[in-house]
């Protein structure tokens, strides 16, 4: 099942809308993160930079084989060899990753889907105890240059509520500012008591 279409623009323009190093820094995509899953890798805006930051494997998961092929080519050209590409409908089929197999899950600009709780539950399933889910989304403003329609764009409180309802514990306090157009939240999968 493809997520609701938010009208993806040309790749270069899309990538110009993100302060990628700042976003990855503030969202904690740095060592000690070893293995990471990215739900909906799209053009690879975050895929390649995140793969350079981790020592383990980045699982790039997307339903669109064409864009994954583009990202695969970019990774090969850049000499990045720690990305495993998975063409999956992770809503209908899950990620295919084992339980408790990654340290971090990137849920970047994906939780406007009709069934976001299925995404967050799958994220929790594949996270190791103590692992984090990082969710970013477009700020809730009609003035943003892109992003899904406001009626499906989640506000920070809704993202935190969604993550809590899926068994996560908030890890970031107030929303993380990711200027100019985004915000983020971090949530933790606690070890079993």
C-alpha positions as YAML, in Angstrom:
chain: A
units: angstrom
residues:
- id: 1
  name: UNK
  ca: [0.00, 0.00, 0.00]
- id: 2
  name: UNK
  ca: [1.52, 3.31, -1.02]
- id: 3
  name: UNK
  ca: [1.19, 6.13, 1.45]
- id: 4
  name: UNK
  ca: [-1.04, 9.06, 0.63]
- id: 5
  name: UNK
  ca: [0.51, 10.93, -2.23]
- id: 6
  name: UNK
  ca: [2.01, 14.25, -1.23]
- id: 7
  name: UNK
  ca: [3.16, 15.06, -4.77]
- id: 8
  name: UNK
  ca: [6.90, 14.34, -4.68]
- id: 9
  name: UNK
  ca: [8.77, 16.98, -6.68]
- id: 10
  name: UNK
  ca: [12.00, 16.57, -8.65]
- id: 11
  name: UNK
  ca: [14.74, 15.03, -6.48]
- id: 12
  name: UNK
  ca: [17.14, 18.00, -6.46]
- id: 13
  name: UNK
  ca: [14.44, 20.42, -5.38]
- id: 14
  name: UNK
  ca: [13.20, 17.99, -2.73]
- id: 15
  name: UNK
  ca: [16.67, 17.63, -1.24]
- id: 16
  name: UNK
  ca: [17.11, 21.42, -1.12]
- id: 17
  name: UNK
  ca: [14.28, 21.61, 1.43]
- id: 18
  name: UNK
  ca: [16.18, 19.77, 4.18]
- id: 19
  name: UNK
  ca: [19.15, 20.75, 6.34]
- id: 20
  name: UNK
  ca: [20.24, 17.10, 6.34]
- id: 21
  name: UNK
  ca: [23.34, 17.27, 8.61]
- id: 22
  name: UNK
  ca: [21.46, 19.38, 11.16]
- id: 23
  name: UNK
  ca: [18.46, 17.04, 11.08]
- id: 24
  name: UNK
  ca: [20.59, 13.91, 11.51]
- id: 25
  name: UNK
  ca: [22.57, 15.55, 14.34]
- id: 26
  name: UNK
  ca: [19.52, 16.75, 16.25]
- id: 27
  name: UNK
  ca: [17.69, 13.47, 15.70]
- id: 28
  name: UNK
  ca: [20.61, 11.46, 17.13]
- id: 29
  name: UNK
  ca: [21.68, 9.59, 13.99]
- id: 30
  name: UNK
  ca: [25.28, 9.25, 15.15]
- id: 31
  name: UNK
  ca: [27.36, 6.64, 16.94]
- id: 32
  name: UNK
  ca: [26.54, 4.67, 19.04]
- id: 33
  name: UNK
  ca: [23.76, 3.89, 16.52]
- id: 34
  name: UNK
  ca: [24.97, 0.79, 14.70]
- id: 35
  name: UNK
  ca: [22.06, -0.66, 12.71]
- id: 36
  name: UNK
  ca: [19.28, 1.53, 11.39]
- id: 37
  name: UNK
  ca: [16.03, 1.06, 9.44]
- id: 38
  name: UNK
  ca: [14.61, 3.83, 7.27]
- id: 39
  name: UNK
  ca: [10.90, 3.50, 6.50]
- id: 40
  name: UNK
  ca: [10.28, 5.03, 3.09]
- id: 41
  name: UNK
  ca: [13.76, 5.94, 1.81]
- id: 42
  name: UNK
  ca: [12.39, 7.84, -1.20]
- id: 43
  name: UNK
  ca: [15.13, 9.66, -3.09]
- id: 44
  name: UNK
  ca: [17.72, 8.78, -0.44]
- id: 45
  name: UNK
  ca: [17.85, 12.30, 0.98]
- id: 46
  name: UNK
  ca: [18.72, 10.90, 4.41]
- id: 47
  name: UNK
  ca: [19.81, 7.39, 3.39]
- id: 48
  name: UNK
  ca: [23.31, 8.10, 2.14]
- id: 49
  name: UNK
  ca: [24.29, 10.66, 4.80]
- id: 50
  name: UNK
  ca: [22.92, 8.39, 7.57]
- id: 51
  name: UNK
  ca: [24.77, 5.35, 6.19]
- id: 52
  name: UNK
  ca: [28.04, 7.30, 6.41]
- id: 53
  name: UNK
  ca: [27.40, 7.97, 10.11]
- id: 54
  name: UNK
  ca: [26.78, 4.43, 11.34]
- id: 55
  name: UNK
  ca: [29.09, 1.43, 11.70]
- id: 56
  name: UNK
  ca: [26.50, -1.23, 10.90]
- id: 57
  name: UNK
  ca: [23.81, -1.70, 8.28]
- id: 58
  name: UNK
  ca: [21.22, 0.79, 7.10]
- id: 59
  name: UNK
  ca: [18.07, -1.01, 5.93]
- id: 60
  name: UNK
  ca: [16.50, 1.28, 3.30]
- id: 61
  name: UNK
  ca: [12.89, 0.20, 2.84]
- id: 62
  name: UNK
  ca: [10.56, 1.52, 0.17]
- id: 63
  name: UNK
  ca: [7.75, 0.25, -2.03]
- id: 64
  name: UNK
  ca: [8.99, 2.06, -5.15]
- id: 65
  name: UNK
  ca: [11.60, 0.01, -7.02]
- id: 66
  name: UNK
  ca: [12.41, 2.87, -9.40]
- id: 67
  name: UNK
  ca: [13.47, 5.33, -6.69]
- id: 68
  name: UNK
  ca: [15.29, 2.57, -4.81]
- id: 69
  name: UNK
  ca: [17.24, 1.84, -7.99]
- id: 70
  name: UNK
  ca: [18.21, 5.50, -8.15]
- id: 71
  name: UNK
  ca: [19.36, 5.48, -4.51]
- id: 72
  name: UNK
  ca: [21.23, 2.20, -5.06]
- id: 73
  name: UNK
  ca: [23.10, 3.83, -7.95]
- id: 74
  name: UNK
  ca: [23.94, 6.91, -5.89]
- id: 75
  name: UNK
  ca: [25.23, 4.72, -3.05]
- id: 76
  name: UNK
  ca: [27.42, 2.71, -5.43]
- id: 77
  name: UNK
  ca: [28.81, 5.88, -7.03]
- id: 78
  name: UNK
  ca: [29.63, 7.25, -3.56]
- id: 79
  name: UNK
  ca: [31.29, 4.01, -2.46]
- id: 80
  name: UNK
  ca: [28.78, 3.43, 0.33]
- id: 81
  name: UNK
  ca: [28.44, -0.30, 0.91]
- id: 82
  name: UNK
  ca: [26.54, -0.63, 4.18]
- id: 83
  name: UNK
  ca: [23.02, -0.15, 2.80]
- id: 84
  name: UNK
  ca: [20.66, -3.08, 2.37]
- id: 85
  name: UNK
  ca: [17.78, -2.20, 0.05]
- id: 86
  name: UNK
  ca: [14.40, -3.81, 0.71]
- id: 87
  name: UNK
  ca: [11.50, -3.34, -1.66]
- id: 88
  name: UNK
  ca: [8.56, -3.88, 0.67]
- id: 89
  name: UNK
  ca: [5.11, -2.65, 1.40]
- id: 90
  name: UNK
  ca: [5.95, -2.28, 5.07]
- id: 91
  name: UNK
  ca: [2.35, -1.39, 5.92]
- id: 92
  name: UNK
  ca: [0.86, -4.59, 4.50]
- id: 93
  name: UNK
  ca: [3.87, -6.93, 4.91]
- id: 94
  name: UNK
  ca: [6.04, -5.43, 7.63]
- id: 95
  name: UNK
  ca: [9.71, -4.76, 7.03]
- id: 96
  name: UNK
  ca: [10.83, -8.37, 6.93]
- id: 97
  name: UNK
  ca: [13.47, -7.57, 9.56]
- id: 98
  name: UNK
  ca: [13.79, -9.78, 12.65]
- id: 99
  name: UNK
  ca: [12.47, -8.67, 16.03]
- id: 100
  name: UNK
  ca: [14.87, -6.44, 17.99]
- id: 101
  name: UNK
  ca: [17.35, -6.12, 15.12]
- id: 102
  name: UNK
  ca: [18.09, -2.37, 14.85]
- id: 103
  name: UNK
  ca: [19.13, 0.45, 17.16]
- id: 104
  name: UNK
  ca: [17.27, 3.26, 15.41]
- id: 105
  name: UNK
  ca: [14.27, 3.64, 13.12]
- id: 106
  name: UNK
  ca: [13.91, 6.73, 10.92]
- id: 107
  name: UNK
  ca: [10.26, 7.66, 10.39]
- id: 108
  name: UNK
  ca: [10.94, 10.76, 8.34]
- id: 109
  name: UNK
  ca: [7.97, 12.41, 6.62]
- id: 110
  name: UNK
  ca: [6.00, 9.15, 6.58]
- id: 111
  name: UNK
  ca: [3.47, 9.31, 9.42]
- id: 112
  name: UNK
  ca: [0.76, 11.10, 7.44]
- id: 113
  name: UNK
  ca: [-0.30, 7.67, 6.19]
- id: 114
  name: UNK
  ca: [-3.89, 6.52, 6.75]
- id: 115
  name: UNK
  ca: [-2.68, 3.82, 9.18]
- id: 116
  name: UNK
  ca: [0.32, 5.33, 10.98]
- id: 117
  name: UNK
  ca: [-0.05, 3.09, 14.03]
- id: 118
  name: UNK
  ca: [0.87, 0.09, 11.88]
- id: 119
  name: UNK
  ca: [4.11, 1.87, 11.00]
- id: 120
  name: UNK
  ca: [4.96, 2.74, 14.61]
- id: 121
  name: UNK
  ca: [4.12, -0.76, 15.85]
- id: 122
  name: UNK
  ca: [6.42, -2.28, 13.22]
- id: 123
  name: UNK
  ca: [9.13, 0.20, 14.22]
- id: 124
  name: UNK
  ca: [8.84, -0.87, 17.86]
- id: 125
  name: UNK
  ca: [8.92, -4.56, 16.93]
- id: 126
  name: UNK
  ca: [12.24, -4.29, 15.08]
- id: 127
  name: UNK
  ca: [13.94, -1.99, 17.60]
- id: 128
  name: UNK
  ca: [16.30, -3.44, 20.16]
- id: 129
  name: UNK
  ca: [15.51, -2.62, 23.80]
- id: 130
  name: UNK
  ca: [16.88, 0.87, 24.42]
- id: 131
  name: UNK
  ca: [16.57, 1.72, 20.72]
- id: 132
  name: UNK
  ca: [15.07, 4.93, 19.42]
- id: 133
  name: UNK
  ca: [12.50, 5.91, 16.84]
- id: 134
  name: UNK
  ca: [13.05, 9.32, 15.31]
- id: 135
  name: UNK
  ca: [10.07, 10.91, 13.57]
- id: 136
  name: UNK
  ca: [10.23, 14.14, 11.61]
- id: 137
  name: UNK
  ca: [7.51, 15.93, 9.72]
- id: 138
  name: UNK
  ca: [6.68, 19.21, 8.08]
- id: 139
  name: UNK
  ca: [5.69, 21.98, 10.47]
- id: 140
  name: UNK
  ca: [1.97, 22.58, 10.57]
- id: 141
  name: UNK
  ca: [1.82, 25.72, 8.43]
- id: 142
  name: UNK
  ca: [0.26, 26.57, 5.10]
- id: 143
  name: UNK
  ca: [3.46, 28.51, 4.33]
- id: 144
  name: UNK
  ca: [5.69, 25.47, 3.79]
- id: 145
  name: UNK
  ca: [6.90, 25.00, 0.22]
- id: 146
  name: UNK
  ca: [5.96, 21.28, 0.16]
- id: 147
  name: UNK
  ca: [4.53, 18.56, 2.32]
- id: 148
  name: UNK
  ca: [1.19, 16.81, 2.57]
- id: 149
  name: UNK
  ca: [-2.04, 18.77, 2.90]
- id: 150
  name: UNK
  ca: [-2.58, 20.24, 6.35]
- id: 151
  name: UNK
  ca: [-5.59, 18.01, 6.99]
- id: 152
  name: UNK
  ca: [-3.31, 14.92, 6.94]
- id: 153
  name: UNK
  ca: [-0.12, 16.54, 8.28]
- id: 154
  name: UNK
  ca: [0.46, 15.46, 11.89]
- id: 155
  name: UNK
  ca: [1.16, 17.99, 14.62]
- id: 156
  name: UNK
  ca: [3.92, 17.22, 17.17]
- id: 157
  name: UNK
  ca: [1.42, 16.30, 19.90]
- id: 158
  name: UNK
  ca: [-0.25, 13.81, 17.57]
- id: 159
  name: UNK
  ca: [3.10, 12.18, 16.73]
- id: 160
  name: UNK
  ca: [4.02, 11.80, 20.40]
- id: 161
  name: UNK
  ca: [0.58, 10.39, 21.19]
- id: 162
  name: UNK
  ca: [0.90, 7.92, 18.31]
- id: 163
  name: UNK
  ca: [4.31, 6.77, 19.54]
- id: 164
  name: UNK
  ca: [3.11, 6.45, 23.15]
- id: 165
  name: UNK
  ca: [0.10, 4.42, 21.99]
- id: 166
  name: UNK
  ca: [2.54, 2.05, 20.25]
- id: 167
  name: UNK
  ca: [4.47, 1.45, 23.47]
- id: 168
  name: UNK
  ca: [7.22, 4.06, 23.17]
- id: 169
  name: UNK
  ca: [8.37, 6.47, 25.87]
- id: 170
  name: UNK
  ca: [9.07, 10.09, 24.86]
- id: 171
  name: UNK
  ca: [12.80, 10.78, 24.73]
- id: 172
  name: UNK
  ca: [13.02, 14.32, 23.38]
- id: 173
  name: UNK
  ca: [10.86, 16.54, 25.57]
- id: 174
  name: UNK
  ca: [9.38, 19.32, 23.45]
- id: 175
  name: UNK
  ca: [9.48, 18.97, 19.66]
- id: 176
  name: UNK
  ca: [12.96, 19.34, 18.18]
- id: 177
  name: UNK
  ca: [13.27, 22.36, 15.88]
- id: 178
  name: UNK
  ca: [14.59, 21.35, 12.45]
- id: 179
  name: UNK
  ca: [14.51, 24.63, 10.54]
- id: 180
  name: UNK
  ca: [13.34, 25.85, 8.27]
- id: 181
  name: UNK
  ca: [10.41, 23.52, 7.55]
- id: 182
  name: UNK
  ca: [10.43, 20.55, 9.94]
- id: 183
  name: UNK
  ca: [10.21, 19.40, 13.53]
- id: 184
  name: UNK
  ca: [11.15, 16.11, 15.11]
- id: 185
  name: UNK
  ca: [10.36, 13.88, 18.07]
- id: 186
  name: UNK
  ca: [12.36, 11.03, 19.59]
- id: 187
  name: UNK
  ca: [10.89, 8.04, 21.36]
- id: 188
  name: UNK
  ca: [12.53, 5.16, 23.20]
- id: 189
  name: UNK
  ca: [11.76, 1.45, 23.36]
- id: 190
  name: UNK
  ca: [12.41, 0.59, 26.98]
- id: 191
  name: UNK
  ca: [14.07, -2.70, 27.90]
- id: 192
  name: UNK
  ca: [11.63, -5.28, 29.28]
- id: 193
  name: UNK
  ca: [11.29, -5.04, 33.05]
...
